[in-house]
């Protein structure tokens, strides 16, 4: 009976399935009713845990915000580092390409001079021969 209202509370009688090692085909067994004191204690425990939730959520929110800030700064640093590396690679490649162009240019010049010399030699050799008329086909 509740002292303030004079109302009697009926004992709670629950029927729960018995689960033993994953076997569910056993008959249902009766669960012993709990005293009102035990029920109140359990409710108080649950309320206490529920009252702690907002504080825990606030802590988690702070941790998430901190993580986001750290990740943001780390990604910015990573992007900056990659940009610097890209600029270095581009500068290096441009230098290598200039060197290759200059080398190719000098080789082309040597080959050109060689061809000119050969043409002169061929021209001199043909000027000493009598010209023969070409046949028409």
C-alpha beads as a LAMMPS data file, in Angstrom:
LAMMPS data file: protein, C-alpha beads

137 atoms
136 bonds

1 atom types
1 bond types

-500.0 500.0 xlo xhi
-500.0 500.0 ylo yhi
-500.0 500.0 zlo zhi

Masses

1 110.0

Atoms # bond

1 1 1 0.000 0.000 0.000
2 1 1 1.241 3.485 -0.802
3 1 1 1.387 5.552 2.373
4 1 1 0.151 8.796 0.801
5 1 1 -2.860 7.467 -1.097
6 1 1 -3.817 4.343 0.726
7 1 1 -3.881 2.524 -2.630
8 1 1 -2.563 -0.988 -2.745
9 1 1 -0.195 -1.925 -5.525
10 1 1 -0.585 -5.396 -6.865
11 1 1 2.628 -7.410 -7.079
12 1 1 3.971 -7.663 -10.607
13 1 1 4.001 -11.147 -12.015
14 1 1 5.960 -11.500 -15.244
15 1 1 6.370 -14.450 -17.500
16 1 1 9.666 -14.497 -19.379
17 1 1 10.946 -17.046 -21.867
18 1 1 13.749 -19.201 -20.594
19 1 1 16.871 -19.003 -22.759
20 1 1 19.526 -21.596 -22.084
21 1 1 22.498 -21.789 -24.427
22 1 1 20.456 -20.482 -27.356
23 1 1 17.619 -22.998 -26.907
24 1 1 14.238 -21.283 -26.987
25 1 1 11.886 -24.252 -27.071
26 1 1 11.679 -24.600 -23.283
27 1 1 8.476 -23.791 -21.472
28 1 1 8.022 -20.309 -20.045
29 1 1 8.886 -19.935 -16.397
30 1 1 7.498 -17.522 -13.853
31 1 1 9.738 -14.667 -12.682
32 1 1 9.596 -13.867 -9.002
33 1 1 7.772 -10.607 -8.281
34 1 1 9.938 -7.721 -7.107
35 1 1 9.309 -5.767 -3.968
36 1 1 8.297 -2.154 -4.333
37 1 1 11.557 -1.111 -2.678
38 1 1 13.607 -2.975 -5.283
39 1 1 11.529 -1.544 -8.104
40 1 1 12.005 2.001 -6.766
41 1 1 15.758 1.388 -6.412
42 1 1 15.994 0.202 -10.009
43 1 1 14.001 3.208 -11.213
44 1 1 16.258 5.544 -9.249
45 1 1 19.327 3.898 -10.801
46 1 1 17.859 4.295 -14.271
47 1 1 16.944 7.937 -13.634
48 1 1 20.467 8.595 -12.328
49 1 1 21.976 7.083 -15.477
50 1 1 19.573 9.090 -17.628
51 1 1 20.452 12.295 -15.777
52 1 1 24.127 11.692 -16.605
53 1 1 23.416 11.449 -20.327
54 1 1 23.318 15.204 -21.127
55 1 1 26.725 15.694 -19.493
56 1 1 28.159 12.720 -21.370
57 1 1 26.683 14.004 -24.635
58 1 1 28.210 17.430 -23.979
59 1 1 31.604 15.775 -23.423
60 1 1 31.250 13.804 -26.641
61 1 1 30.219 16.934 -28.522
62 1 1 33.332 18.708 -27.274
63 1 1 35.522 15.795 -28.296
64 1 1 33.945 15.684 -31.749
65 1 1 34.448 19.433 -32.210
66 1 1 38.070 19.106 -31.111
67 1 1 38.586 16.211 -33.519
68 1 1 37.070 18.211 -36.369
69 1 1 39.347 21.165 -35.628
70 1 1 42.423 18.933 -35.463
71 1 1 41.471 17.142 -38.673
72 1 1 40.854 20.439 -40.431
73 1 1 44.254 21.841 -39.475
74 1 1 45.987 18.567 -40.376
75 1 1 44.316 18.474 -43.795
76 1 1 45.295 22.105 -44.411
77 1 1 48.897 21.315 -43.517
78 1 1 48.821 18.254 -45.759
79 1 1 47.429 20.253 -48.682
80 1 1 50.103 22.918 -48.207
81 1 1 52.843 20.290 -48.075
82 1 1 51.521 18.616 -51.223
83 1 1 51.381 21.974 -53.016
84 1 1 55.012 22.641 -52.055
85 1 1 56.017 19.189 -53.273
86 1 1 54.143 19.740 -56.537
87 1 1 55.924 23.047 -57.111
88 1 1 59.286 21.400 -56.446
89 1 1 58.540 18.551 -58.821
90 1 1 57.360 20.935 -61.547
91 1 1 60.525 23.044 -61.170
92 1 1 62.704 19.936 -61.322
93 1 1 60.899 18.598 -64.401
94 1 1 61.192 21.940 -66.190
95 1 1 64.934 21.965 -65.566
96 1 1 65.290 18.427 -66.879
97 1 1 63.206 19.261 -69.949
98 1 1 65.376 22.346 -70.707
99 1 1 68.533 20.235 -70.433
100 1 1 67.080 17.590 -72.746
101 1 1 65.960 20.279 -75.225
102 1 1 69.428 21.822 -75.290
103 1 1 71.052 18.419 -75.770
104 1 1 68.624 17.509 -78.548
105 1 1 69.199 20.883 -80.192
106 1 1 72.982 20.361 -80.228
107 1 1 72.560 16.844 -81.670
108 1 1 70.244 18.180 -84.360
109 1 1 72.778 20.882 -85.237
110 1 1 75.596 18.325 -85.555
111 1 1 73.415 16.106 -87.761
112 1 1 72.424 19.090 -89.905
113 1 1 76.074 20.092 -90.428
114 1 1 76.909 16.466 -91.287
115 1 1 74.150 16.339 -93.896
116 1 1 75.344 19.635 -95.428
117 1 1 78.897 18.247 -95.713
118 1 1 77.673 15.041 -97.309
119 1 1 75.559 16.973 -99.809
120 1 1 78.594 19.064 -100.756
121 1 1 80.636 15.912 -101.304
122 1 1 77.870 14.379 -103.386
123 1 1 77.541 17.611 -105.373
124 1 1 81.253 17.774 -106.071
125 1 1 81.305 14.167 -107.235
126 1 1 78.415 14.761 -109.636
127 1 1 79.983 17.852 -111.173
128 1 1 82.951 15.788 -112.391
129 1 1 80.762 13.230 -114.172
130 1 1 79.171 13.859 -117.491
131 1 1 75.456 14.238 -117.239
132 1 1 73.484 11.482 -118.886
133 1 1 69.992 12.154 -120.078
134 1 1 67.257 10.398 -118.194
135 1 1 65.090 7.913 -119.948
136 1 1 61.428 8.492 -120.257
137 1 1 59.244 5.700 -119.240

Bonds

1 1 1 2
2 1 2 3
3 1 3 4
4 1 4 5
5 1 5 6
6 1 6 7
7 1 7 8
8 1 8 9
9 1 9 10
10 1 10 11
11 1 11 12
12 1 12 13
13 1 13 14
14 1 14 15
15 1 15 16
16 1 16 17
17 1 17 18
18 1 18 19
19 1 19 20
20 1 20 21
21 1 21 22
22 1 22 23
23 1 23 24
24 1 24 25
25 1 25 26
26 1 26 27
27 1 27 28
28 1 28 29
29 1 29 30
30 1 30 31
31 1 31 32
32 1 32 33
33 1 33 34
34 1 34 35
35 1 35 36
36 1 36 37
37 1 37 38
38 1 38 39
39 1 39 40
40 1 40 41
41 1 41 42
42 1 42 43
43 1 43 44
44 1 44 45
45 1 45 46
46 1 46 47
47 1 47 48
48 1 48 49
49 1 49 50
50 1 50 51
51 1 51 52
52 1 52 53
53 1 53 54
54 1 54 55
55 1 55 56
56 1 56 57
57 1 57 58
58 1 58 59
59 1 59 60
60 1 60 61
61 1 61 62
62 1 62 63
63 1 63 64
64 1 64 65
65 1 65 66
66 1 66 67
67 1 67 68
68 1 68 69
69 1 69 70
70 1 70 71
71 1 71 72
72 1 72 73
73 1 73 74
74 1 74 75
75 1 75 76
76 1 76 77
77 1 77 78
78 1 78 79
79 1 79 80
80 1 80 81
81 1 81 82
82 1 82 83
83 1 83 84
84 1 84 85
85 1 85 86
86 1 86 87
87 1 87 88
88 1 88 89
89 1 89 90
90 1 90 91
91 1 91 92
92 1 92 93
93 1 93 94
94 1 94 95
95 1 95 96
96 1 96 97
97 1 97 98
98 1 98 99
99 1 99 100
100 1 100 101
101 1 101 102
102 1 102 103
103 1 103 104
104 1 104 105
105 1 105 106
106 1 106 107
107 1 107 108
108 1 108 109
109 1 109 110
110 1 110 111
111 1 111 112
112 1 112 113
113 1 113 114
114 1 114 115
115 1 115 116
116 1 116 117
117 1 117 118
118 1 118 119
119 1 119 120
120 1 120 121
121 1 121 122
122 1 122 123
123 1 123 124
124 1 124 125
125 1 125 126
126 1 126 127
127 1 127 128
128 1 128 129
129 1 129 130
130 1 130 131
131 1 131 132
132 1 132 133
133 1 133 134
134 1 134 135
135 1 135 136
136 1 136 137
